[in-house]
Amino acid sequence: MRRRALLPLLVLLAASCSGSYEAGPSSPAPPSPATSSAASSPGSANVADWPTYHGDAARSGRSTDFPSAGQPHLLKSIQLDGAVYASPVAASGVIVAATENDSVYGFDTSGRQLWRMHLGEPSPAPERPCGNIDPLGITGTPVISGDSVYLVAEFARPVRHELFALDLRSGNVRWHRSVDLPGRDATAMQQRGALSVAGGRVWVTFGGLAGDCGDYVGRLIGAPLDGAGSLVHYDVPTAREAGMWTPPGPVVDAAGHLLVATGNGASVPGDAYDHSDSVLELDTAARLIDSYSPAAWARENAGDVDLGSVGPALVGDRWIVQGGKSSTVRVLRQGHLGGIGGEVSAQDICRVFGGTAVDGDVVYLPCTDGVRAVSVDESGGLHVQWHAASSIAGSPVIGGGRVWALDQEAGVLQALNPATGRSSGQVQVGVTSRFATPALYAGLVLVPTFAGLAFVRP
């Protein structure tokens, strides 16, 4: 990753409330809340919450109340104690950001820090067999449900993964528990997908590290929202790999089912089908309901050109648009994924990595050579509407009559015309991760960066 020392000096805001909590090696039972004085933020009753990755459980990436956008300008760049890979989330006037240093921050909409909770020591690179994030702390986007913030932190000595519930107002730890299950190597498992809430549980996905090393497998875990009771889980039935690593995490459909994309698995041509390179539909007991895989799934496994690089995009209550590491974009039916080779349509469009945004029948794809707008017709056919500049490849969101997407290499947030894909404004925010995506809240575009968090006013 790029070193933050290469970035310009940013504003460091003084904390109004700060605490720390050192998670133990194993924490099956919820502990008492951490000591941290409470802080309050004015409520935002008239502001639509953005409590999860791309704003809602369907990952639509569309704000319903964002003001009309003019020329964007940078209000504040807030330096935090580590790189921010996860998207910010926000509810009830509190903006939450999490860092790879295993710290979580709460801000109000002016950028004033309300609280900080440091959860423990993140995992350094020498503790893991491969990977490209150092240190590795909180990578998956948290989710807010009620007055709790849920997130997974990775810790050092030994490498382990803990699910936390924090109080939204104060940052205090309400409970935490291990989400490392027997049978796999925790040092090879990475929690990168955003967390979701459905069916009274918070859902966590696992994949592998960059380099696909070690004994890992795609895994979905559901934990009760109160931290008590048993975990439910689903492991992809492959020998190894088939990670659920894409940043959007589980997508929740209208039936309340969870949709996940899996990466390349161990099976190759001649082997039995193992649900790798697939879109899987699971219920809220983590039971597999349905699946889709390309007819050439085994060959795609062998070539590492699977579907696992992007989350399923729900279009209305009828279609799913699914891209991947190859240039083929497919349309599936909601409620009947089609099994092997059962797509409704397929078209050679682009390689897609990250999270989509959806507005009506138009899906905005984070293509590696520039965001594209693709519409879905009544019969499930795909039609490319426009192609943005090749450097604008970040996972897009929609609000204020603009599509907001990052040019990650240049550290620039672009405001694109949703009808043409042309830029109508831009602002320097700082260097970001490849999968960084903004959040839209209270008239702000909130951008995670390697230095911290940028507040942009459109």
PELIN-V885185 format. One record per backbone hydrogen bond with DSSP energy under -0.5 kcal/mol. CO is the residue of the C=O (numbers start at 0). NH is the residue of the N-H. E is the energy in kcal/mol with one decimal. If there is no record, write none. Layout:
CO:NH:E ; CO:NH:E
This chain:
2:5:-1.7 ; 3:6:-1.9 ; 10:12:-0.7 ; 10:78:-2.3 ; 16:115:-0.6 ; 18:117:-2.2 ; 20:22:-0.8 ; 33:35:-0.6 ; 34:19:-0.5 ; 43:46:-1.6 ; 49:89:-2.8 ; 50:143:-2.6 ; 51:54:-2.5 ; 52:55:-0.6 ; 53:60:-2.4 ; 54:50:-0.6 ; 55:58:-1.9 ; 56:251:-2.6 ; 57:313:-0.5 ; 59:357:-2.9 ; 60:397:-3.5 ; 69:71:-0.6 ; 72:456:-2.7 ; 75:454:-3.1 ; 76:10:-1.1 ; 76:78:-0.6 ; 77:452:-2.2 ; 82:84:-0.6 ; 82:99:-2.3 ; 88:95:-3.5 ; 89:49:-2.5 ; 90:93:-2.2 ; 93:90:-2.0 ; 94:106:-2.6 ; 95:88:-1.9 ; 96:104:-3.0 ; 98:101:-1.4 ; 98:137:-1.3 ; 101:118:-3.0 ; 101:119:-0.5 ; 102:98:-2.6 ; 103:116:-2.9 ; 104:96:-1.8 ; 105:113:-3.4 ; 105:114:-1.5 ; 106:94:-3.2 ; 107:110:-1.8 ; 111:107:-2.2 ; 112:15:-0.6 ; 114:105:-2.6 ; 115:18:-2.5 ; 116:103:-2.3 ; 116:118:-0.6 ; 117:20:-3.9 ; 118:22:-1.5 ; 119:121:-0.5 ; 120:155:-1.9 ; 122:134:-0.5 ; 122:135:-3.0 ; 123:126:-1.8 ; 124:127:-2.2 ; 134:136:-0.6 ; 135:122:-2.4 ; 136:138:-0.7 ; 136:153:-1.7 ; 140:194:-2.6 ; 142:149:-3.1 ; 144:147:-1.7 ; 146:167:-2.6 ; 147:144:-2.3 ; 147:149:-0.5 ; 148:165:-2.9 ; 149:142:-2.0 ; 150:163:-3.2 ; 152:161:-2.4 ; 154:159:-1.2 ; 159:154:-2.5 ; 160:178:-2.2 ; 161:152:-2.4 ; 162:176:-2.0 ; 163:150:-1.7 ; 164:173:-3.2 ; 164:174:-1.3 ; 165:148:-2.7 ; 166:170:-2.8 ; 171:166:-2.8 ; 171:173:-0.6 ; 174:164:-2.4 ; 176:162:-3.0 ; 178:180:-0.6 ; 180:183:-0.8 ; 183:185:-0.7 ; 184:187:-1.6 ; 184:188:-0.8 ; 187:208:-0.5 ; 189:191:-0.9 ; 189:206:-2.7 ; 190:139:-0.8 ; 193:249:-0.6 ; 195:202:-3.6 ; 197:200:-1.5 ; 199:224:-1.7 ; 200:197:-2.2 ; 201:222:-2.4 ; 202:195:-1.5 ; 203:220:-2.9 ; 205:218:-1.6 ; 205:243:-1.9 ; 206:189:-2.7 ; 208:211:-2.5 ; 209:130:-1.1 ; 213:215:-1.2 ; 214:184:-1.8 ; 215:240:-2.5 ; 217:235:-2.4 ; 218:205:-2.3 ; 219:233:-2.4 ; 220:203:-2.7 ; 221:231:-2.3 ; 222:201:-2.7 ; 223:226:-1.9 ; 231:221:-3.1 ; 233:219:-2.6 ; 235:237:-2.6 ; 239:265:-0.9 ; 240:217:-1.8 ; 242:244:-0.8 ; 242:262:-1.5 ; 245:248:-1.9 ; 246:193:-2.2 ; 250:252:-0.5 ; 250:258:-3.1 ; 252:255:-2.0 ; 256:252:-2.3 ; 257:281:-2.7 ; 258:250:-2.6 ; 259:279:-3.0 ; 262:276:-2.7 ; 263:241:-2.8 ; 267:270:-2.7 ; 276:293:-0.6 ; 277:261:-2.8 ; 278:291:-2.0 ; 279:259:-2.1 ; 280:288:-3.6 ; 280:289:-1.5 ; 281:257:-3.0 ; 282:285:-2.0 ; 286:282:-2.3 ; 289:280:-2.7 ; 290:338:-2.1 ; 291:278:-2.3 ; 292:340:-3.6 ; 293:296:-1.7 ; 295:299:-2.7 ; 296:300:-2.3 ; 297:301:-1.9 ; 298:302:-1.5 ; 299:303:-0.7 ; 299:304:-2.1 ; 300:303:-1.2 ; 305:324:-3.3 ; 306:309:-1.2 ; 308:353:-2.8 ; 311:313:-0.6 ; 312:320:-2.6 ; 313:315:-0.6 ; 314:317:-1.3 ; 314:318:-2.0 ; 317:333:-2.6 ; 318:314:-2.5 ; 319:321:-0.5 ; 319:331:-3.0 ; 320:312:-2.1 ; 321:329:-2.6 ; 323:351:-2.7 ; 326:348:-3.3 ; 326:349:-1.0 ; 328:346:-2.3 ; 329:321:-2.7 ; 330:343:-3.1 ; 330:344:-1.1 ; 331:319:-2.2 ; 332:335:-1.2 ; 335:332:-0.6 ; 338:292:-1.7 ; 338:340:-0.5 ; 338:341:-1.1 ; 344:330:-2.4 ; 346:328:-2.9 ; 346:348:-0.9 ; 350:367:-2.2 ; 353:310:-1.2 ; 356:363:-3.3 ; 358:361:-1.8 ; 360:375:-2.0 ; 361:358:-2.5 ; 362:364:-0.7 ; 362:373:-2.7 ; 363:356:-1.4 ; 364:366:-1.9 ; 364:371:-1.8 ; 365:352:-2.0 ; 366:369:-1.7 ; 370:387:-3.4 ; 371:364:-2.8 ; 371:373:-0.5 ; 372:384:-3.6 ; 372:385:-1.1 ; 373:362:-3.3 ; 374:382:-2.0 ; 376:379:-1.9 ; 380:376:-2.4 ; 382:374:-2.9 ; 385:372:-1.8 ; 388:391:-1.9 ; 390:392:-1.3 ; 391:370:-2.5 ; 396:403:-3.2 ; 397:62:-2.8 ; 398:401:-0.9 ; 399:68:-2.2 ; 400:417:-0.5 ; 401:398:-2.4 ; 401:403:-0.6 ; 402:404:-0.5 ; 402:415:-3.1 ; 403:396:-1.8 ; 404:413:-3.0 ; 405:392:-0.7 ; 405:393:-1.9 ; 405:407:-0.9 ; 406:410:-1.3 ; 406:411:-2.0 ; 407:431:-0.8 ; 410:428:-3.0 ; 410:429:-1.6 ; 411:406:-3.1 ; 411:413:-0.5 ; 412:426:-1.8 ; 413:404:-1.9 ; 413:415:-0.6 ; 414:423:-3.6 ; 414:424:-0.7 ; 415:402:-2.4 ; 416:419:-0.6 ; 416:420:-3.4 ; 421:416:-3.0 ; 424:414:-2.8 ; 426:412:-2.9 ; 430:449:-2.7 ; 432:435:-1.4 ; 435:394:-0.7 ; 438:440:-0.5 ; 438:445:-3.1 ; 440:443:-1.9 ; 442:457:-0.6 ; 443:440:-2.2 ; 443:445:-0.6 ; 444:446:-0.6 ; 444:455:-2.2 ; 445:438:-2.0 ; 446:453:-2.7 ; 448:83:-2.2 ; 450:79:-2.3 ; 451:448:-2.4 ; 452:77:-3.1 ; 453:446:-2.4 ; 453:455:-0.6 ; 454:74:-2.9 ; 454:75:-1.4 ; 455:444:-2.8 ; 455:457:-0.5 ; 456:72:-2.3 ; 457:69:-3.6
